[in-house]
Amino acid sequence: MRISRVAESYWHLNDNIQDSQKSLFKTVLVNGMNHGAFLSGNKPQYLADHDLPAEGDGFVTKVADVINSFVSGANDFENDSTELALRPLVQAMELEGYY
């Protein structure tokens, strides 16, 4: 997914939302993950040829931890890296009049 699309989602769920709904929905950036990191077995050839390389492993477990935290209502996953990475993109979109 394009990082700009993730930033847009983050904006909708953090800035462009009613106060009563803040923190009900999350956008979480899993650093270093690519599309293929969530697959098992052989990647489709197009994905193998065009996906950026993943920076590490264990991404399925990381995503499962975030989902488990959200579904259980704990919402105790670390989200500071998402804010740090996406806030500058959101600010740039706002400056250019994106929304």
Secondary structure, DSSP 4 states (H G I P E B T S, - for coil): --HHHHHHHHHHHHTSS-GGGTTSS-----TT--GGGG--SPPPHHHHHHSPPPSSS-HHHHHHHHHHHHHHT---S--HHHHHHHHHHHHHHHHTT--
